[in-house]
Amino acid sequence: MTTPQRRIDSGLGARSTAEDVLHGIDLSGKIAVVTGGYSGLGLETTRALARAGARVIVPARRRAAAQEAVKGIEGVEIDDLDLADLDSVRGFAERFLASGRDIDIVINSAGIMACPETRVGPGWEAQFAINHLGHYALINQLWPAIARGGARVVAVSSGAHAITGIRWDDVQFEHGYDRWQAYGQAKTANVLFAARLDVLGRDVGVRAFSVHPGSILTPLQRYLPKAEMVAAGWIDEYDNLTDPTFKTPEQGAATQVWAATSPRLTDMGGVYCEDCDIAEPADDSGGGVCGHATDPDQATRLWALSADLTGVNAFATTT
């Protein structure tokens, strides 16, 4: 079943919080994996899911920082994972699979934004590698547990996907680096990844979504000079928020939690969501999802490229 990119009037909105989304929902006995679940929106997501009864696995590059961040939240496990290192991704997946547990929810919340030119692994551009390829490899290597659980997989994208589609002639920015173009490409990759995963996984009950959480001040902005954020109208010179469209972290976490848990999305998937609803196609009014991020041919092509780069493909006989 293909889900149309159309609002469903969820009854929630831009100012809804993750707690609002989970009102009346019991996640007792559910297993959720939340990358980046110890910082920013990921931490708010961990809090909300754990409060609703889920057992939340938080893979962390900085274990000590993660343990400190989730201190006092019951039902959270920390394990080691560096999305820039495919050996680390494989190790985490192997440890989890050895536990014999099924996965009900995966939220790919970890990411970096607009960083200086950085190369990881075999020379990959870091934003594409961490935001997309590391998550691609993680989901494929966790696939047995995801499939058994009939999980929902949520890829956290951004409205910045509108900046650019996949730069097929120079995906790794080997011929000139632009930090915002690289971020935009990575966020488009997140949308295309979810669209293709939904097609591949729906026959075993796995559905996938991508989401735009909105604009929120979190550690994601760590690479942005203060002067740039002031010039953009986000904050003033005293660090006070000045853009009224920005959300709180609790509001920013809401859409990814909604996509992961809402009964309204049963038997749906493959769509981009924002403000706790399915987004409309982009138009001149702003918001919505661009056609280059939902094109099924582009999604198939990106999946094949990702499989080639990482050497991982749980669907090798079907893609």
VEXLUMGU-886530 format. One record per residue: x negated, z negated, y of N, C-alpha, C, O, CB in turn; residue in three letters. Coordinates in pm, whole numbers, plus 32768, in hexadecimal, padded with zeros to 4 digits. Each point is the difference from the previous one (the first is absolute). Glycine has a CB too. Example, Ala and Ser with C-alpha at 12.3 -4.5 7.8 and 13.67 -1.06 7.14 Angstrom:
REM VEXLUMGU-886530
7AD97CF47DC78059800080777FA6800080787F987FBE7FFE81257FC57F8DALA/7F6680C580DE7FAE7FFA8077804D7FB7806D7FCD7FEF806F7FBD80E87F52SER/
This chain:
REM VEXLUMGU-886530
7FAC80007F888054800080787FA98000807D7FAA7FA9800F810C7FDD7F75MET/7F5F80D980D37FB78006807E804F7FB7806C8076801D80167F1F80BF7FA7THR/802A7EC8808680427FB280697FF1804780867F908020802680467F0A7F5CTHR/809680F080C57FF4804280827FC07FA68068800F7F867FFC80B981027FCCPRO/7EF07FB680957FBF7FB7806C80687FE9806D7FFE803F806A7F1D80267F60GLN/81417F3F801A806E7FE1805A801D7F6B80007FF67FBE7F98806C81268041ARG/7FC07EE7809B80247F71800B80747FDE7FA3805880527FE67F587FAC8108ARG/804E7F867EE0806D7FD17FAC804A7F8C803F80547FC07FC07F2D808C7F78ILE/805F7F97814980427F9280487FF67F7F7FAF80637FCC7FCE803C80D6809EASP/7EE87F2D7F8A7FE27F8C7FAC803B7F7E8034800B7F9E7FB67F2680D5800ASER/80F47F8B80C080307F83803B7F8F7FAD803C80197F96803A80A0806C7F22GLY/7ECC802D80957F8C7FBF803A7FC5805C806A8033806E80167F9E7F147F13LEU/7FC5805281187FC98054806A7F747FD980277FBB7FB87FB88129806A8098GLY/7EF2800F80267F777FEF802D7FD97F6E80117F8B7FDE7FF0808780FE8080ALA/804C7ECF7FB17FE07F738019801D7FA67F897FF07F868009804080A380E5ARG/7FF980127EA380137FB07F877F787FD17FCD7F9B804380138137803E7FB2SER/7F2D7F0B7FFC7F857FC97FC88001800D7F68806680207FC47F877F3F80FDTHR/7FA080897F037FF880037F6E805C7F987FC3803A80167F967ED9803B8078ALA/80FC7F3E8035805B7F987FCF809180318006804E7FE57FA57F127F6780A8GLU/80C580FC801D8086803A8009801980607F8B806A7FFF7FC27F907FEC813BASP/7FA280687EE7800C80637F94801C7FBE7F7A804E80337FB07F17806380CDVAL/805B7EF97F6B80087FBF7F7D80717F997FF6800C7FBB7F9B7F0180698050LEU/81447FD2807C806E7FA17FFB805A801D7F878035806E7FF37FC47F798108HIS/80177FB87EAE8056800F7F8B7FC080477F8B804180147F9A80787FEF8101GLY/7EC680237F717FBB80447F937FA47F9D7FB87FAD7FBF8040805D811E803EILE/80057F187F007FAE7FA67FAE7F9B80527FB2802580527FAC80997F088042ASP/7EC2808F802D7F9580497FBD7FBB7FAC7F947F9180217FD5804E806280FCLEU/80627F137F047FC67FAB7F977FE080537F858052804F7FD2802E7EEA8085SER/7F0980B47F747FD680497F897FC48088801C7FCF80427FA580E17F467FE4GLY/7F5380A480F47FC9808280247F6A7FF380217FD37F9A8034811080B08024LYS/7ED380207F897F71800780217FED806A806C802980737FF07F947F437F25ILE/8004802181597FE3805C806E7F6A800480187FBE7F9880008123803B8069ALA/7EEA80A47FAC7F748013802980028030808F803D8066801F7F767FCF7EF3VAL/80087F8281477FFE8022808E7F6F800D802E7FBD7F9B801481217FEE8014VAL/7EF280F27FE87F788010803480017FD780948062801780477F6A80A57F13THR/7FC67F0A80D17FFC7FCF808A80607F8E801780287FE680717F9680FC7FD8GLY/80697EDA7F4D80687F9980097FD37F7D803C80467F9B7FF3801E80CF7F4CGLY/7F297F9581027FCE7F85803D7FE3801080947FC07FAA803D7FE080197EE8TYR/808F80AC81157FE68018808E80728051803C803980577FBE7ECF7FA18019SER/81187FED80A68061805080498086800D7FB980397F9E7FD17F0A80DD808EGLY/80EF80017F99808180187FC17FFD7FDE7F6B80657FD67FC87FC980DD80E0LEU/7F607F607F1A7FF47FDF7F7380177F6D7FE580427FDC7F9F7F2080DF8048GLY/80697EF0807080127F707FF080937FDB801280357FAE7FB57EE1802A809CLEU/812D80628013808E7FE48013805180317F8880637FC27FD97F80804E8121GLU/7FF2805F7ECB804380347F887FEE7FA07F8C80607FE47FB87F7B81078098THR/7FAC7EE47F9D7FE57F9F7F9680577F858011803D7FD17FA07ED88082804DTHR/80F17F78808C80517F88801A809380187FDC803F7FAE7FBD7F23801080FCARG/80D280B47F73808E801C7FEB802180107F6C80617FC87FCF7FA780A68112ALA/7FA67FDF7ED8801A80177F717FF37F7F7FB080517FE57FA87F5D81078070LEU/7FEB7EC580097FED7F827FB880737F9F801D802D7FB77FA77EDA806A8063ALA/81277FDE8071806F7FA88025807F80257FB280537FAA7FE37F4980378102ARG/8072809F7EFB8075802F7FB57FEF7FEE7F69805980237FB27FD380818104ALA/7F607F267F217FEE7FDF7F737FA080567FB37FE67FE57F8B80FA7FCB8080GLY/7EE980B980347FA5805A7FB87F787FBE7FE97FD67FAA804D80A0811B8017ALA/7F487F657F327F727FE17FEB7FB480708043800E80747FDA801A7F0F7F49ARG/7F86805D81417FBE806680507F6A80037FE07FBA7F9C801080F3804880A6VAL/7F24808F7F1F7F7380157FE67FC48040807C802E806A802C7FF67FAF7EDAILE/7F767FA981337FC1803380797F7080297FDF7FA87FAB7FF480EA7FC0809EVAL/7F5681177F5F7F77802F7FEC7FB67FF980868036802A80668012806F7EDBPRO/7F3E7F3180BE7FBC7FE6807F7F6E80287FFC7FBA7FE57F9F80E57F608089ALA/7F3480FA80417F72801D80107FB57F83802A7F8A7FF07FDF80AB80FD805EARG/800F7EBB800C7FC27F83802E804C7F8B7FC2805F7FCB803B7F5680A080A1ARG/80227F6E7EAC80497F9B7FB4800F7F7D804D806E7FC880047F3D80A27F2BARG/7FEB7F64810D80077F808045806480068074804E7FA380147EC4802D7FABALA/80EA809E808C805F800F8070808E80087FCD805C7FC9803D7EF480AC8048ALA/80C37FCF7F0B8086800B7FC780347F797FD280737FDC80187F59810E7FA1ALA/7FDE7ECB8005802B7F7C7FD080277FA6807380607FB47FF67F0A80657F44GLN/804C7FEE813380207FAF80758084802D803F80517FAD80297EB9802F7FFFGLU/810A80A87FDF80788036804280807FDC7FB580677FE7803F7F0D80D48018ALA/80877F437F24807B7FE87FB2800E7F6F7FD7805B7FDD7FB47F99810C7FFAVAL/7FB37EC2808180067F727FDE808A7FC8802280318011806F7ED77FD87FB9LYS/81357FD57F7980837FC58017807580597FDA80727FD480007F267FAD80B4GLY/804C80FD7F2A806A805A7FD280047FF97F687FA080297FBE80468071810CILE/80847F357EFF800A7FF27F6F801780877FBD80448057803680157EC17FE8GLU/7F6D80F77F6B801A80787FB27FA980778023802880727FEA80BB7F3E8003GLY/7EA58036804A7FA6806C80287F7F7FF87FAE7FC87F947FEF809A806D80FBVAL/7F7080707EE57F80800A7FBB7FA4805D804F802D8066803680417F717EEAGLU/7F12800580E77F9C805380427FA5803B7F967FD77FBB7FA380337FB7812FILE/7FD6810E7F3C7F9B803F7FAB7FAC805D805680268022807080707FCE7EC2ASP/7EF9803880997FA28051804D802480947FFB802180377F977F2E7F218039ASP/80AB80E880A48017809180077FC880358084801F7FCD806B80B080207F05LEU/7EDD807A80857FD080498074803080907FF07FCF80487FA97F637F208075ASP/812D80C28034803A80857FF47F9C8070801B801A80737FDC80BD7F2A8067LEU/7EBA80437FFB7F998065801A7FA580177F897FAB80598003805E7F6980ECALA/80077FEE7EA87FA880037F8C805580187F8380487FA77FD47F127FBC809DASP/809E81157F55805480207F8D7FE17FA97F8680597FE97FAE7FB680FF80A8LEU/7F767EE97F9E7FE17FA37F92804A7F7D801380307FC47F9F7EEF80A68045ASP/80EB7F688098804B7F86801E809480137FE380417FA77FC97F15801C80E6SER/80DF80B07F77808D801F7FE5801A7FFD7F6980627FC67FD27FAC80C68100VAL/7F997FB47EE3800F80047F6F7FF97F737FC4804D7FDE7FA67F4E810A8057ARG/80087EC780357FF37F797FCD807D7FAD8016802C7FB87FA77EE280578082GLY/812A7FFB8050807C7FB6801B806F802D7FA280457FAD7FC57F788039812APHE/8053809D7F02806B80347FAA7FEC7FD37F7080617FDA7FBD7FB780EC80DBALA/7F6E7F3F7F377FE77FD77F7680207F6C7FEB80397FDB7F9A7F1680D48055GLU/808C7EFE8071801F7F717FF480977FE9800080337FAF7FB37EF4801980C0ARG/811F807F7FE580917FEB8004804180317F7F80547FBB7FC77FA8805C8132PHE/7FDE805F7ED9803D80367F867FE47FA67F8880537FF57FA77F9580F380B5LEU/7FA47ED87FA37FDF7FA67F91805B7F877FFC800D7FBF7F987F07808D8078ALA/812D7F958061805D7F8E80028082801E7FB8804C7FA67FDE7F4F801380F9SER/807F80C97F11807980287FB9807F7FFA8052806E80117FCA7F247FA17F6CGLY/80628035814C80787FF38053802E808780357FB1805C801280067EBF802EARG/80CB80EF7FD9803A8076803F80007FEC80987FF87F9080318098809F7F03ASP/7F78803F811680057FFA809180898032802F802F80697FD47ED67FBA803DILE/81387F9180488082802580387FF78040808A805380538024800E7EF37F5AASP/7F39809280CE7FF0802E808A7F6C8015801C7FAE7FAB7FDD81247FDA806CILE/7F0C80EA7FF57F7A8012803A801180298091804A805D801F7F507FE57F00VAL/80217F77813A80018026808D7F708019802B7FAE7FA4800381267FD4802BILE/7F0F81067FF27F798027802B7FF77FE880968015805B80517FD680547EF6ASN/7FF47ED580DE80037FD8808D7F767FFF80407FF68000807B80D27F797F52SER/7ECE80857FE37F797FFA80387FDE80838046802F806B7FD97F8B7EF47F73ALA/7FF48098811A7FD6807A80437FA67FE380777FF27F8E802C80E080DE7F8AGLY/7EF27FFF807D7FB07FF980798031806B8060803F80627FD77EF87F457FAAILE/80AC804681008035805C80657F96801F80697FC17FA7803981257FFE7FA0MET/7F0880DD80407FB0803080717F747FC180047FD07FD8806A8103804A8014ALA/7EEF7FD77F0E7F7A7FC47FF97F9680678029801A80787FFD80347EEC7F4CCYS/7F3B806E80DC7F91805F80167FE5804D7F7F80277FD37F947F737F96811DPRO/802581077F5A7FE5804F7F887FB67FAD7F9A7F947FCA801A80668108806FGLU/80417F257F017FCA7FAE7F94800E804D7F7E8068803E7FE87FD17EEA8092THR/7F6280D47F32800380447F807FFD7F987F907FB47F9F80077FD9812C805BARG/80C47F497F3980047FA67F8D7FF880537F818016807A800280737EDA807EVAL/7F5780697F107FFA80467F807FA0807580067F8F7FF1802F815B7FC97FA2GLY/7F4280BA80017FA880757FFF7FFC804B80857FE98079800380477F9B7F0BPRO/7FE77FA3815F7FFE804080848088801C8039800D804E805E7F1F80147F61GLY/813B7F60800A80888016803080157FC080897FC87F97801D808980727EF7TRP/80008038813E802A7FC4808080517F827FE1805A80027FAD7FAB80E380C8GLU/7FD97EAE7FCE80317F7D7FD780977FEF800A803C7FC17FA97EEB7FE6809EALA/81188090802080907FEA800E804E80487F91805F7FC87FC97F8380218130GLN/7FF680917EE7803E80487F917FE37FBA7F7C80577FF67FAA7F9580E180D6PHE/7F9B7EF87F717FD87FBF7F8480487F7C7FE980347FE97F937EEE80848083ALA/80E27F3E804E803A7F7B7FF080998003800780447FC57FAC7EED7FDA80B7ILE/810380A78002809280008011804780517F94806F7FDF7FD87F6D8007811DASN/7FE280847EDC804180557F9C7FBE7FFE7F77803F7FD77F9F800780B7811CHIS/7F3D7F9E7F3A7FC580157F7C7FF77F7E7FAF801A80017F887F6680BE80D8LEU/805C7ED37FDF7FF87F817FB780877FD77FC9800A7FD17F8F7F397FEB8103GLY/812680567FBE80877FE07FD2802E80627F9480417FD97F9F7FF37FC58142HIS/7FAA80E07F30802280647F9A7FC57FD57F7980457FFF7F9A7FC180B98116TYR/7F797F267F507FBF7FD77F84803C7F807FC980117FF37F867F1D807A80C7ALA/80F37F358009803A7F827FD4808480157FB880157FCB7F937F7B7FC2812CLEU/80CA80C07F7D808380177FC27FF180487F7B80447FDD7FA08026802B8144ILE/7F41805B7F167FEE80497F847FC57FA97F92802380107F8B7FC080C080F9ASN/7FC37ED57FA07FC37FAB7F9A80597F8B7FD97FF27FCA7F927F31807880C7GLN/81387F987FFD80627F987FDE807E803C7FBF805E7FB77FE17F4B7FBE80DDLEU/8059810F7F2F807B80447FDA80467FC57F85807B7FF680027F2180D48060TRP/801F7F107F3380497FC87F8D80587F89802780727FF67FD27ED380577F9BPRO/80877F5980E6804E7F8B8029806D80258063806D7FC77FFE7ECA7FAA7FDDALA/80AC80F0807D8064802F8060807480447FB880747FEA80217ED88032808DILE/809380377EF1806880497FB680567FA17FAD807A800F7FFC7EF080BA7FFCALA/80577ED77FC6804E7FA17FB0805F7FB08058806F7FE07FD57ED580107F87ARG/80927FF1811E80547FB1805980678051804A80567FC780437EEE7FA07FD4GLY/80B5811F7FE0805B805280507FF37FDD809380637FED8045803B80237EF9GLY/7EE57FE880F07FE37FC78083802A80598074801580787FF17F2F7F137FA6ALA/80C8803680DC80028049807F7F757FF8803B7FC27F958006813580398022ARG/7ED780A580057F7D8009803F80158028809180438063801D7F4B7FDB7F07VAL/80377F75813680128019808F7F78801B803F7FA67FAD7FF881277FBF800FVAL/7F24810880367F868025804880177FE98095805A803C803B7F6780707F12ALA/7FEF7EFE80EE80107FE3808F7FB9806D80507F8580098002808B7EFC7FD2VAL/803F814C806E7FCD806D805280087FD880937FEB7F8B8021805C81207F32SER/7FD77FB3810480067FE58090803D807880467FFD80707FCD7F3A7EF98025SER/8101807E8084802C806E80537F8D805B802780158071802C80A27F008029GLY/7ECD805E7F997F8A8050801E7FEF80747F9F7FA8805480137FEE7EE1804BALA/80BD80D17F397FF980767FA8801F807F80507FDB806F7FD780697F037F61HIS/8001807E813A8023807480527F858041804080078072802F80D77F247FFDALA/7EB380227FD77F88803680417FD0807F7FBC7FD9806080427FE87EBA8004ILE/804180E67F357FCB80737FB7802D7FFD7F6E801A7F967FC77F1F807080D3THR/80CF80707F2B8011800A7F717F797FF17FBB7F9E7FD8803F812A80BC7FE0GLY/7F337F8B7F607F817FFD7FB97FA98074802F802E8073800480407F1F7F32ILE/7F18805180ED7FA1806580317FB9803D7F887F8F7FDC7FE080517FA880FEARG/806380D97EE27FCF80327F807F768041800B7FB580027F9E813680218020TRP/7EF2801180B67F7E8040800F7F907F9C801C7F8A80257FFC80EC80A68057ASP/7FAD7EB67FC97F997F9B801B803C7F757FF280057FB380607F8280EC803DASP/80A67F417EEB80437F807FE77FA57F8A8021802F7F9A8032805A80D37F1BVAL/7EF67FA080977FA37F9080147FBD8000808A7FA17FB48016803980517EF6GLN/8056804E814F7FCA800380897F68801180007FB77FB7804381077FB88009PHE/7F1580F27F677F71801C7FF87FD1805780747F878011801480877FDC7EF5GLU/8050804A81437FDC805B806D80387FCD8084803F804A804C7FBF80787F15HIS/7FEB7EC080BA802E7FC3807C80697F977FE68068801C7FC47F6780B780B4GLY/80187EB37FB480587F907FE480537FDA807A7FCC7FF7806F7F907FB67EE7TYR/8125803D8093805A7FCA8066804D7F8E7FBF804A80167FA07FCB80CC80DBASP/7FDA7EA67FB980377F8A7FBB809880017FF880387FCF7F9E7F047FB180B1ARG/810880B88017809380037FFB803380707FA780657FF07FBB7FA17FB0812BTRP/7FB580D17F1A8023806A7FA27FEF7FCF7F708053801C7FA97F6780948101GLN/7FDB7F067F3E7FE77FCC7F79806B7F9B7FD9802C7FFD7F8D7EDE80278093ALA/811F7F89803E806B7FA07FE3808380497FE480477FE07FA17F487F7380F0TYR/8091810F7FC3807B804C7FEC800380457F79806780017FBD7FA6801F8137GLY/7F82801C7EE47FFC80407F7D80187F9C7F90804A801C7FA27F17808E80BAGLN/80617EE17FAD80117F9A7F9880917FD27FF780337FE67F937EE07FD08092ALA/812F803F804D808B7FD37FFF805E806E7FCD80647FE27FBF7F697F858102LYS/801381167F5A804B806E7FC17FEC7FFB7F69805F80167FB47F878079811BTHR/7FA07F547F057FE47FF87F7180547F947FBE802E80117F8F7EEA803E809BALA/80FE7F42801B80547F957FC8808E80317FE7803C7FDD7F9A7F387F7A80DDASN/80C380F87FE5808980337FF1800680637F8D805A7FF97FAC7FD17FE6814AVAL/7F76807D7F067FFD80647F957FEC7FBF7F77803B802B7F9E7F6B807D8106LEU/80067EF37F577FE77FB87F8280827FC67FC9801F80117F8A7EF87FB980C2PHE/81357FF1800A807D7FC37FD1806480697FD480477FEE7F9D7F917F5380FDALA/802D812D7FAF805D806B7FDB7FE080387F77805B80177FAF7FC280218143ALA/7F637FDF7EF27FDA80387F7E800E7F997F90802D80217F937F35807B80E2ARG/80787EE77FA5800C7F997F9A80927FEE7FD7801D7FEA7F8B7F197FA380D1LEU/8125807C8004808D7FF27FE0802E806D7F9F804D7FE57FA47FD87FB2813CASP/7FAD80E27F368023806E7FA57FC97FE77F74804580157F9C7FBC808B8127VAL/7F827F317F367FBF7FEC7F8080367F877FB580037FFF7F857F33806C80DALEU/80F47F2E7FEB80247F837FC080927FE57FE980237FA37FB87F16800D80ACGLY/811F809F7FD9808E7FDD7FFD803B80027F7480607FB87FE67FB280A380FFARG/7FB97FF87EC0803880067F797FED7F7E7FB380487FE67FA07F8E810E8060ASP/7FC77EBA80287FEE7F7E7FBF802F7F8E805A7FDF7F8C7FE87F5F80D27F98VAL/810E7FC480E7803B7F9A80567FAA7FD1807280247FA180458057801B7EF9GLY/7F12808580D97FAA7FDB80708027805580798006807A7FF87F3D7F457F6BVAL/80D67FFF810C801F8047807D7F9C7FD9806A7FCE7F8F8002812880797FC3ARG/7EEC805580947F9A7FEA806580368022808B8052805A80107EFB7FD77F47ALA/80837F86810B8029800F808B7F847FF780597F9D7FC17FDA81497FDD7FF5PHE/7F2080A080A47F9D7FE8806980497FC480778077801780127EF580A97F9FSER/804B7EF3809F80427FBE80717FA88002807D7F8580007FF880F67F6E7F66VAL/7FC8809581127FC27FE88082802C7F75802B80777FEB801A7F85810F8027HIS/7FA97EA67FC8802A7F77802180237FEC8093803F7F9D80237F3280177F25PRO/806580A9810D80117FEE80907F7B7FDB803F7F9A7FFA7FBC81557FBF8022GLY/7F14803080A37F867FD980487FF87F698007805D7FBE802F7FA981168059SER/7F8C7EF47F497FEE7F707FF87F6E7FE1801E7FA880487FD281147F9F7F85ILE/7F297FB180F47F757FD580147FD57FAA7F8A80357F937FEB7FE780758112LEU/7F85802A7EB77FCC7FBB7F8A7F69801A7FFB7FCC8045805881127FD17F28THR/7EDC7FB5801D7F7180217FF27FE580947FE97F8C8029800280547EF57FA4PRO/8087813380447FEC808F7FF07FBE803D807A7FBB80667FF6810B7FA27F74LEU/7F507FBB810B7FC68035807C7F707FD580167FCC800F806F81187FF07FF0GLN/7EDA7FCD7F3C7F7B7FC680147F99806380397FA07FD7804080947F907F04ARG/7FE1811A80A37F9E8062803080218037808A7FB680538035801F7FE87EDFTYR/809A7F9981278029803780817FCB7FAB807280187F88800280B580D77F95LEU/7EEB7FDC80C87FD47FB48075807A7FCD804E8067804380077EC480468006PRO/80C77F02802D806E7FC8804E802A805F80708077800F801B7F377F097FB1LYS/7FF381288073801F805B806F805A80727FD18056802E804B7ECE7F998022ALA/80C980657F198053806B7FCB80907FD17FEC805F804A801B7ED880187F74GLU/80D97F24804280887FCC7FEB80467FE2808580798010800B7F3C7F8F7F1AMET/7FFE8037813E80387FEB8086802C8086803A806E800C80367EFF7F287FEEVAL/803E81317FD18020808580348079803C7FBC804C804C803C7EC47FD47FF8ALA/81037FBD7F4C807480337FB680807FB78024806D80297FD87EFA80167F6FALA/808C7F52810480767FB4802680307F9E7F9780717FCF80077FCD80F08083GLY/7F6D7F247F1480277FA27F977FF47F70802F80587FAE7FE77F5E80F87F6ETRP/7FDB7F3B80F07FE67F78802F7FCD8006808F7FDA806A80327FF27F477EE2ILE/80337FDA812D7FC37FFA80857F727FC87FF27FD07FE67F9181137FFA80DFASP/7EDB800E80027F747FD57FFB7FF17F717FCC7F917FD57FE0804180C380DEGLU/809E7F1F7F397FFB7F777FCC802E7FF97F6E801A7F947FCC800E8016811CTYR/7FE280C97ED98027800B7F7380947FE67FE680297FED7F8E7EF27FCD803AASP/8136804680A180907FF07FEF803F80867FD87FDD8068803780267EDC8072ASN/805780B97EF8804580797FD5805780358072804D7FB4803B7FB17FFB7ED4LEU/7FF680D1810F804D803B806F805B80717FD48054802E804E7EF37F938048THR/80AB806D7EEF8055806C7FCD80787FC37FB97FF07FC27F977F4980D98050ASP/81407F76804F80767FBF7FC6802980397F7980537FC57FBA7FF8800D812CPRO/7F7D80A07EF4802480397F7E7FB27FC17F8D802280147F8B801580C280E8THR/7F617EDD7FAC7FB17FC27F9680527F977FB680567FBD803B7ED8806D8049PHE/80B67FC97EFC80447F9E7FAC7FA67F887FE77F878006801380FE80B27F81LYS/7FB97EDB80407FB37F907FCD7FD180227F738038805B7FC1804C7EFF80CETHR/7F1780617F3D7FD880197F7580727FED7F9C800880487F9D7F137F6F80A2PRO/813C7FE77FDB80727FEA7FA6805F80778000803880247F997FB47EE5808FGLU/80278133804F8052807880097FB8807A7FC6803D80567FC180327F4B810CGLN/7F0E80647F487FB380707FCD7FFD80067F687FF8806D7FC67F807F868106GLY/808D7F997EF47FFE7FFD7F6D808780247FC4800980197F877F467F398085ALA/811980B080458088800E7FCB801880827FB6803D7FFF7F95800E7F738124ALA/7F8680FF7F7D802280807FC27FBD80107F78803D80377FA47FDE802C813FTHR/7F697F6F7F0E7FC1800C7F7D80427FA47F99800B80237F8B7F1E801A80E7GLN/81027F4E7FBA80487FA67FA68089803B7FDE802D7FF57F8E7F5A7F4380D4VAL/80BA81057FFF8082803F7FE77FF380717F9B804F800A7FA27FFA7FBB8146TRP/7F5280907F2A7FED806F7FA37FE27FCE7F73802580407F9E7F87804D8120ALA/80117F017F397FD97FCB7F7E80717FB87FB77FFA7FF07F867F227FFA80D4ALA/814A7FEA7FF080627FA57FC280938022801680547FCE7FB77F027F898064THR/80CB80FC8045808C801080258055803D7F907FDB80697FCA7FDB7FAF8122SER/80B97FA97EF1805C803D7F9F803A80848032802D80527FB0800A7ECA7FFFPRO/7FC980F980D58035807C80377FAD80797FD5802F8072800680297F0D80BEARG/7F2D806A7F127FA7806D7FDA7FF980187F6A7FAD804D7FD17FD07F7F80FALEU/80D97FF27EEB800480167F6F801A80937FE38059803D803A7FFA7ED77FA1THR/7F5E81247FC98009808D7FD97FDD805F8071802680757FFE80897F4B7F60ASP/7F08800F81067FD08054806C7F687FF980047FC47FAA7FBF8112803280C6MET/7EEC807D7FC67F6F7FFB800D7FC7807F803B8048806180197FB37F067F27GLY/7F82809680D77FBA80748032800E801880947FDB806A803180447FF47EF4GLY/80177F408124801A8013808F7FAC7FA380567FCA7F9C7FD2811F80AC7FF6VAL/7F107FDC80B77FB97FB5806780667FAA8049806B803080267EE380857FF4TYR/80917ECD7FF9805E7FA1803C7FC57FC380807F877FF4800E80D87FD97F0ECYS/7FFA800F813E7FD87FB7807980767FAC802F807480247FEB7EE880928055GLU/80857ED9800080677FA6803480687FDC7F9680787FFF801B7F65806580C8ASP/7FF47F807EA480567FD37F91806E80657FE080727FDA7FE67F5E7F3B805BCYS/800D81697FC0805D80697FD97FAD807C7FDB7F898007801F81317F9E807AASP/7F8680B97F267FC080817FEA7FF98049808680628002804B7FF1800A7EC3ILE/7F3A802E810F7FEE80448080803B808C7FFC800B803F7F967F267F3C8092ALA/80F480B3804B802B808B80107F85805980117F947FCE802081477FE78049GLU/7F3380CE7F827F91805A80217FDC7FF2809480577FE880547FF380B87EF6PRO/7F377F7080D57FD17FF0808A803F8067805C801780727FD87F127F307FD2ALA/80F1803580D1802E805C80677FC07FD780847FA97FAA8002813280817F85ASP/7F50801180E57FC07FE78081801B7F7580377FC17FD780618052811B7FCBASP/804A7EC57F9880217F7A80337F9C7F967FD380067F8E802E80EA80B57FD3SER/7EB67FE17FA67F9F7FA07FCE80307FBF7F7F80777FFE7FE37F3B7FD98107GLY/7FF07FF47EC980237FC47F81801A80697F967FEF8077801880717EC78062GLY/7FCA80957F11801C805C7F947F82802C7FB87F927FD2801D813780798060GLY/7F49800F7F257F91802D7FAC7FEB80958010805F804E80007FCF7EF97F5DVAL/7F5580E180B07FDD808C80158004804E7F7E7FE57FCA7F947F8D7FF3812ECYS/80AF80C27F49800B80567F8A7F7F800D7FB3800280117F8680AD806880F0GLY/7EDD7F807FD07F8280107FB77FE57F8A7FA27FAC80097FA77FFB807B811AHIS/80A07F0C7F547FEC7F8A7FAC80657FF67F8E7FF37FAA7FAA7FB07FE4811CALA/80BF80C97F3880657FFA7F96800580807FAF8054800D7FA780307F5880E6THR/7F2580F97F8F800180807FB97FD37FEC7F6F7F907FD07FE9804080AB80F0ASP/80837FA77EC57FDC7FE57F747F85804C7FD27FB67FCE7FAB81388009802APRO/7EF980A080607F89804B7FDA7F827FBB80337F9A7FF97FBA80EB80DB8049ASP/7F837EF880787F8F7FB480357FE87F817FAE7F8E7FDA7FE880A3808080FDGLN/803C7F657EF17FF47F867FB07FBD801D7F797FAB7FB47FD381227FEF809EALA/7F5B80CA7F517FC480277F807F6C802280117FAD7FDC7FAD8133807A8005THR/7F027FF080B87F758027801A7FA97F84801A7F907FF87FCF80BE80E58090ARG/7FE77EC37FED7FB37F86801C7FEA7FB07F807F947FC87FEB80CA803180FELEU/800780007EC17FF17FB67F837F8F803E7FAD7FAD7FB87FC8814A8009803ATRP/7F0680C37FF67F9880447FB37F767FE6803C7FA07FE87FB7810580CA8008ALA/7F507F5280C67F817FE480417FD47F707FE57F8B7FE77FE380AC80C280D0LEU/80277EFA7F577FE07F737FEB7FD27FE77F717FA37FB27FE88105800F80C7SER/7F9980827EF27FD87FF37F747F7280367FEC7FB07FC57FB7814180508001ALA/7EF2805A80897F7B803B7FF47F957FA6803D7F957FEF7FC680D380F6803FASP/7FB57EE2806F7F9E7FAC80457FE77F7D7FB87F8E7FD37FF680B9809480E0LEU/80227F5B7EF67FF37F7C7FC37FE980047F6A7FD17F9E7FC580C1800D80EDTHR/7F8E80C57F107FF680097F6E806A7FB17FB87FF17FE17F8A7F20803F8091GLY/815B7FC0802A806C7FAF7FC68084804C8010801E8033806C7F657EF47FC7VAL/80CD80DF7F638084803D800880527FD37F897FEB80317F907FBB809780EDASN/80B77EDC7F9980547FCF7F93806080697FCD803D7FEE7F977FB17F3080CBALA/801F81517FE6806180687FDE7FB980847FE18034806B801D80777F248075PHE/7EDF80677F347FAC80777FEF8045806F7FB37FE0807680157F5C7EF67FF3ALA/812280737FA0804280677FB28079803B8046803A80627FD17F767F2C7F65THR/80778035813E807B802E80427FE88039808A805A803E8039801F7F187F48THR/7F0F809780B87FE8803380887FBD80887FFC7FE4803A8069800A7EDD7FECTHR/
